[in-house]
Structure formats: C-alpha cells, structure tokens
Amino acid sequence: MARIAIGGFQHETNTFSPVCADFAAFEAPDAWPGLTRGAALFDAVDGINLPAAGFVREARGLRHELLPLAWCSAQPSGRVTRDAFERIAAMLLDDLRAARDVDAVYFDLHGAMVAEHIDDADGELLRRVREVVGPDVPVVASLDFHANISPLMASQATALVSYRTYPHVDMAECGARAARLVHDLLGAPRPAATLEQMDFLIPLTSQSTLVEPMRSLMAGAQAAERPPVLSVCLAPGFPAADVADCGPSVYACGADAQAVATAVRELASELSRREGEFALDLIGVEQAVAEAVRSPPPRGRPLILADTQDNPGAGGNADTMSLIKALVASGAPRVLAGVICDPEAAARAHAAGEGATLDLRVGARTGTDGETPLAARFKVLALGDGRFTGTGPFYHGGRFELGPMALLEVGGVRIAVASRKQQAADQAMFRHLRVEPADHAVLVLKSSVHFRADFGTMASRILVVEAPGPNIADPGKLPFVRLRPGMRTRPRLR
C-alpha cells in the first residue's frame, strides 16, 4: 500500500476574454464542486464524471492510502488572477509538504491554464510540486482533451494522461487510468517521455471524436498505448490561448525510449497528414434562422443550432442574444434556447412568480461589442432554484448550483435563464424548469461540442452558428502575438 497525495486545480483559459478568474470563481460551485480542501475532497467529487473521482475510486480499489490536498475548478474565462493562482498553489503545496514522505502524487489538471503572470500555469505548478517531492517520487497528472501540453509539463511530470473523448464522457475513466499508471510506476524506473508539438491550430468545433478525422486519430492513439508504451496523449489543444505552447501535441511515455519516440512520431505524422480535414464548417445567423423556419423537423427530432462563440465552456459569457433575437423576429415556432446567464432577469422572474407577464431586458450583461438585450414582454413559464443533478454522459453526477433559474417565453421562443453561467450540455438544465428539449422544433444551445453527448442522438440536424461572442470559432480571426514561430492559425487545406 502506497501513500498517494491527490489534488486538483483546473482552468481552461481563453486569453482573449476580458473576464479574469479570481479566487471567488474557484470557490463557487457550478456543475462541479467549489474549492474543497482536505478530507472533504472525497465526498465533493464522489459520483461525478471528473478525473479526481475516477482516480479515488480506482486507487482505493488498488488498496492505496490517499492523502487529500485541495481540488478546485472555475468556469473557462480570461486569465487566472495572480492572487488566485498563488493562493491555490500555496494551499496545494503547503498540504503536500505537511503530508510528508508521500510515495506518489496525482494532480487533476486541465493543461490550458494561463495566469496573469505565468503563461504555462500548469507547467509551473508541476515544477513547484517536483521541487517539493524531489526527482524520484512519481508525479502523475491527468489532462483535459484540450490541454496545450508544454515541454515543462512533460519534463516535470513523471507521466501525463489525457481524455480520449470530446464530448468528454471519459473524464472519470481518465482518472482511473492515471491511478493504474501511478500503481505501475511505484518502485519502477522513471519512464522515458517524448512530446511533439504540431504547427497548426485546430478549431474547437472540428475536434469532436464523434466524427472524422479525430475519431480514427484517437483510435490510433489508444491502440498505440500498449507495453512498453504506458501512456499516449493526443491533445488537439485549446486554440483561444495566446501563449507559446498553444496548439495540438502528441505525448507518450514508457519503459522503452525508442518505442515511445516511434509512437509519437507515427501519430504526429498521421495528424499532420490529415490537417486539412479539420477545416471549419460554420454558418451565419441569417442562414441559421432561414434553416429554422424553412421546414419543421419531425416531432422529437429538433434542429440544433450551436451558439459556439458564446459557449461558457470555452470563455464565453452565455449572454449574447443576436441569434435568439433573430429567431424571435422571424416568428420561428417551438424554439427552446439556453442557458442565458442573467441573474437580474432571473431575480425579477422569481419576484413576479410563475404565470406572470412582465417587461424584461434579457441578456447582453457583459458588454460584448454590438450586443444589446432582448427587450420584450415575457411570460414566466417556470421557476427553479438551480439545484439539480446532471444526468447526461458529460455532466453525469454533477451537482449543479446555478442560482435562481427561470423559463421565459416570448412569441414562439422559450428561453432558459440562470444566475450563473454554465454550458448547455445536459438536458437536466432544461428539465429542471419542467421543459422537455425533444418537444421543440429548434434548440439553441450555448455550447460548441459537449452538447452532442446528451442532445446529439435526438437531433435531426446540427448546425454550428457564427453568432457574436468572445469564443471566436475561427482561430485565424484571433489577434495572436505570442504563438510559436511558424504556427498556422488555420488548418492548411491540401
């Protein structure tokens, strides 16, 4: 039985977003727990599709003693403030020092965290962990599918493990894989590791493992993970990060340096060969609305419009209204949209009560250029306290805390409003307000890809819409200044 320290610090940073993640952002729960320290960590993550939960379950099954440090995450946004990073890092490191004589360390990280003062925040955290435990203690980190893996991460961790799916339905399984890897590394020589960073960016909406080319590329990565290769990470990267390590990468580690290098080289070569297949497929607001009113889909098979550029799961604020306003103006029937973050509108709806009719200005609270609220007379169809459990494959087991929520209706459009932003990737977010997504002709979802896990099978069609928002879908339109020399901001068509 080994003594294994466990902690987590997750943030996906969109450096083009002006809204920073401060300490309070990590303290607040959303679908996932707020900042938790010590033994409470175990109950906080239990039963949720999170890497830390999978690690705990698997490591206990392997009969190891777990020493909890702290775990936290914050909604994707702009850079993590210096204060938040340093305070949380200090908690983790102080508790790690207090644990004394650990046999291994596991960290649940994202891999695309950028702080105000540190571009490679995950790498810096791992460097500080290594400084505490010394060169010989295994340090294993699980990473998000969208990690921008850096040489510093690869050199400071003994091994890295990353998600294999987008939508991320395997987060807990990734943590379990990390636990098995820690188990195998105990008492073993440090494995050889190789990292190859690619020279082009992949748009988020082109990264889904449900479709080509990522579906077969990820299958190849999984097949390459066999002895003597212990772990293979194919990370498409988080493209909205203006840092030197932004972009796709391939990483592997294992007992045989040549086998590891070969696995990375072959997978990176195939990724490069298929670069052109990652081209964007977007439509504008006008075309999206035309498709919504052109011909109603069959009952139970709604058209899904993914409002990707305002996806709060990638740094959006879930409050741009251009697409929804256009649908209201068009008279499109049986539309369900959400989830809009507007605590003021939610509060006024609660004060008025279910069945009330009131004039509201909904959305556009965070100042996105050119955006204005939807000003109309709304009917309050349903109210909720924002506390419910995720039921879909991505947010499975997540204990949502979205604050007061309301279902509002204007014309043929119903809008789910919450007091905290959260990506619309679970049907429970709408069912909490007693509305069934499949009963509608059109769903407008503030999401890029994760919605496909719980909504994808019901869709008659899925269209990705280029409506306003800070999560720019086409990396070629972002004003990068700090990328590596030679990086292409769009996949090159061949």
VENJO-V651588 format. One record per residue. N is the residue number from 1. RES is the residue in one small letter. PHI is phi in radians with two decimals (none if undefined). Layout:
n=[N:N]
res=[RES:RES]
phi=[PHI:PHI]
This chain:
n=[1:2:3:4:5:6:7:8:9:10:11:12:13:14:15:16:17:18:19:20:21:22:23:24:25:26:27:28:29:30:31:32:33:34:35:36:37:38:39:40:41:42:43:44:45:46:47:48:49:50:51:52:53:54:55:56:57:58:59:60:61:62:63:64:65:66:67:68:69:70:71:72:73:74:75:76:77:78:79:80:81:82:83:84:85:86:87:88:89:90:91:92:93:94:95:96:97:98:99:100:101:102:103:104:105:106:107:108:109:110:111:112:113:114:115:116:117:118:119:120:121:122:123:124:125:126:127:128:129:130:131:132:133:134:135:136:137:138:139:140:141:142:143:144:145:146:147:148:149:150:151:152:153:154:155:156:157:158:159:160:161:162:163:164:165:166:167:168:169:170:171:172:173:174:175:176:177:178:179:180:181:182:183:184:185:186:187:188:189:190:191:192:193:194:195:196:197:198:199:200:201:202:203:204:205:206:207:208:209:210:211:212:213:214:215:216:217:218:219:220:221:222:223:224:225:226:227:228:229:230:231:232:233:234:235:236:237:238:239:240:241:242:243:244:245:246:247:248:249:250:251:252:253:254:255:256:257:258:259:260:261:262:263:264:265:266:267:268:269:270:271:272:273:274:275:276:277:278:279:280:281:282:283:284:285:286:287:288:289:290:291:292:293:294:295:296:297:298:299:300:301:302:303:304:305:306:307:308:309:310:311:312:313:314:315:316:317:318:319:320:321:322:323:324:325:326:327:328:329:330:331:332:333:334:335:336:337:338:339:340:341:342:343:344:345:346:347:348:349:350:351:352:353:354:355:356:357:358:359:360:361:362:363:364:365:366:367:368:369:370:371:372:373:374:375:376:377:378:379:380:381:382:383:384:385:386:387:388:389:390:391:392:393:394:395:396:397:398:399:400:401:402:403:404:405:406:407:408:409:410:411:412:413:414:415:416:417:418:419:420:421:422:423:424:425:426:427:428:429:430:431:432:433:434:435:436:437:438:439:440:441:442:443:444:445:446:447:448:449:450:451:452:453:454:455:456:457:458:459:460:461:462:463:464:465:466:467:468:469:470:471:472:473:474:475:476:477:478:479:480:481:482:483:484:485:486:487:488:489:490:491:492:493:494]
res=[m:a:r:i:a:i:g:g:f:q:h:e:t:n:t:f:s:p:v:c:a:d:f:a:a:f:e:a:p:d:a:w:p:g:l:t:r:g:a:a:l:f:d:a:v:d:g:i:n:l:p:a:a:g:f:v:r:e:a:r:g:l:r:h:e:l:l:p:l:a:w:c:s:a:q:p:s:g:r:v:t:r:d:a:f:e:r:i:a:a:m:l:l:d:d:l:r:a:a:r:d:v:d:a:v:y:f:d:l:h:g:a:m:v:a:e:h:i:d:d:a:d:g:e:l:l:r:r:v:r:e:v:v:g:p:d:v:p:v:v:a:s:l:d:f:h:a:n:i:s:p:l:m:a:s:q:a:t:a:l:v:s:y:r:t:y:p:h:v:d:m:a:e:c:g:a:r:a:a:r:l:v:h:d:l:l:g:a:p:r:p:a:a:t:l:e:q:m:d:f:l:i:p:l:t:s:q:s:t:l:v:e:p:m:r:s:l:m:a:g:a:q:a:a:e:r:p:p:v:l:s:v:c:l:a:p:g:f:p:a:a:d:v:a:d:c:g:p:s:v:y:a:c:g:a:d:a:q:a:v:a:t:a:v:r:e:l:a:s:e:l:s:r:r:e:g:e:f:a:l:d:l:i:g:v:e:q:a:v:a:e:a:v:r:s:p:p:p:r:g:r:p:l:i:l:a:d:t:q:d:n:p:g:a:g:g:n:a:d:t:m:s:l:i:k:a:l:v:a:s:g:a:p:r:v:l:a:g:v:i:c:d:p:e:a:a:a:r:a:h:a:a:g:e:g:a:t:l:d:l:r:v:g:a:r:t:g:t:d:g:e:t:p:l:a:a:r:f:k:v:l:a:l:g:d:g:r:f:t:g:t:g:p:f:y:h:g:g:r:f:e:l:g:p:m:a:l:l:e:v:g:g:v:r:i:a:v:a:s:r:k:q:q:a:a:d:q:a:m:f:r:h:l:r:v:e:p:a:d:h:a:v:l:v:l:k:s:s:v:h:f:r:a:d:f:g:t:m:a:s:r:i:l:v:v:e:a:p:g:p:n:i:a:d:p:g:k:l:p:f:v:r:l:r:p:g:m:r:t:r:p:r:l:r]
phi=[none:-1.83:-1.72:-2.05:-1.41:-2.31:-2.66:-2.74:-2.67:-2.03:-2.74:-1.82:-1.80:-1.65:-1.20:-1.59:-1.48:-1.44:-1.64:-1.41:-1.71:-1.64:-1.04:-1.08:-1.13:-1.46:-1.28:-1.40:-1.33:-2.36:-1.39:-2.01:-1.14:-1.33:-0.89:-2.30:-2.20:1.39:-1.08:-1.11:-0.95:-1.10:-1.21:-1.09:-1.70:-1.00:1.40:-1.75:-1.31:-2.31:-1.00:-1.05:-1.14:-1.14:-1.12:-1.03:-1.06:-1.24:-1.14:-1.16:-1.11:-1.53:1.18:-1.68:-1.56:-1.84:-1.97:-1.30:-1.78:-2.59:-2.43:-2.78:-2.61:-2.43:-0.97:-0.91:-2.92:-1.21:-0.96:-1.29:-1.13:-0.96:-1.03:-1.13:-1.07:-1.18:-1.16:-1.26:-1.04:-1.11:-1.00:-1.08:-1.28:-1.08:-1.21:-1.16:-1.10:-1.19:-1.15:1.06:0.88:-1.33:-1.57:-2.88:-2.30:-2.13:-2.19:-1.65:-2.01:-1.65:1.79:-2.33:-1.60:-2.17:-1.73:-1.01:-2.01:-2.46:-1.21:-1.83:-1.20:-1.14:-1.09:-1.15:-1.11:-1.12:-1.08:-1.19:-1.08:-1.08:-1.09:-1.32:-1.62:1.55:-1.33:-1.75:-1.30:-1.06:-2.13:-2.05:-2.19:-1.61:-2.19:-1.17:-0.97:-1.64:-1.06:-1.67:-1.21:-1.88:-1.01:-1.17:-1.02:-1.14:-1.48:-1.50:-1.44:-1.22:-2.72:-2.11:-2.33:-2.30:-1.05:-1.96:-2.24:-2.53:-1.04:-1.41:-1.54:-1.96:-1.09:-1.12:-1.11:-1.08:-1.09:-1.13:-1.08:-1.10:-1.12:-1.13:-1.18:-1.00:-0.98:-1.24:-1.49:-1.05:1.35:-1.75:-1.09:-1.09:-1.26:-1.29:-2.39:-2.36:-2.23:-2.19:-1.62:-1.46:-1.95:-2.60:-1.66:-1.96:-1.03:-0.96:-1.25:-1.75:-1.71:-1.06:-1.45:-1.41:-2.32:-1.36:-1.58:-1.19:-1.01:-1.37:-1.10:-1.21:-1.07:-1.15:-1.12:-1.14:-1.16:-1.31:-1.49:-2.56:-0.91:-1.53:-1.44:-1.58:-2.60:-2.26:-2.03:-1.89:-1.97:-1.19:1.53:-1.87:-1.34:-1.61:-2.28:-1.51:-2.41:-1.12:-1.64:-1.11:2.28:-1.16:-2.70:-2.20:-2.27:-2.64:-2.48:3.07:-1.37:-2.12:-1.06:-1.19:-1.12:-1.12:-1.09:-1.14:-1.05:-1.16:-1.07:-1.20:-1.23:-1.12:-1.12:-1.21:-1.08:-1.13:-1.08:-1.75:-0.87:-1.09:-1.32:-1.60:-1.06:-1.23:-2.30:-2.12:-2.23:-1.47:-1.06:-1.05:-1.17:-1.09:-1.14:-1.04:-1.18:-1.20:-1.73:-1.12:-2.67:-1.07:-1.29:-1.07:-0.97:1.43:-2.29:-1.15:-1.33:-1.88:-1.87:-1.52:-1.49:-1.17:-1.33:-2.00:-1.23:-1.20:-1.38:-2.43:1.90:-1.28:-1.96:0.98:-2.51:-1.32:-2.12:-1.00:-1.16:-1.15:-1.08:-1.15:-1.20:-1.07:-1.15:-1.36:1.36:-1.00:-1.56:0.95:-1.82:-2.16:-2.22:2.88:-1.81:-1.47:-1.59:-2.69:-1.07:-1.19:-1.12:-1.10:-1.12:-1.17:-1.12:-1.17:-1.17:-1.36:1.64:-1.06:1.56:-1.31:-2.09:-2.66:-1.46:-2.40:-2.03:-1.80:1.49:0.96:-1.58:-1.83:1.45:-1.06:-0.92:1.42:-1.56:-2.28:-1.15:-1.51:-1.68:-2.85:-1.66:-1.89:-1.79:-1.52:-1.48:-2.77:-2.25:-2.64:-1.57:1.38:-1.92:-2.82:-1.93:-1.14:-2.04:-1.42:-1.13:-1.43:-1.55:-0.91:1.43:-1.12:-1.72:-1.17:-2.38:-1.78:1.24:-0.93:-2.19:-2.59:-1.86:-1.93:-2.30:-2.43:1.04:-1.70:-1.99:-1.86:-2.23:-1.52:-2.10:-2.23:-1.65:-2.29:-1.35:-2.78:-1.03:-1.42:-2.20:-2.59:-1.09:-1.06:-1.14:-1.59:-1.12:-1.01:-1.76:1.06:-2.26:-1.76:-0.97:-1.18:-1.40:-1.91:-1.48:-2.37:-2.00:-1.86:-2.06:-1.38:-2.84:-1.85:-2.40:-1.02:-1.04:-1.08:-1.12:-1.92:-1.93:-1.05:-1.25:-1.54:-1.26:-1.33:-2.63:-2.20:-2.12:-1.66:-1.85:-1.63:-1.66:-1.05:2.79:-1.38:-1.60:-1.07:-1.26:-1.72:-1.02:-1.14:-1.69:-1.58:-1.46:-1.16:-2.35:-2.13:-1.17:-1.07:-0.99:1.53:-1.24:-1.63:-1.51:-2.29:-1.03:-1.43:-1.33:-2.12]
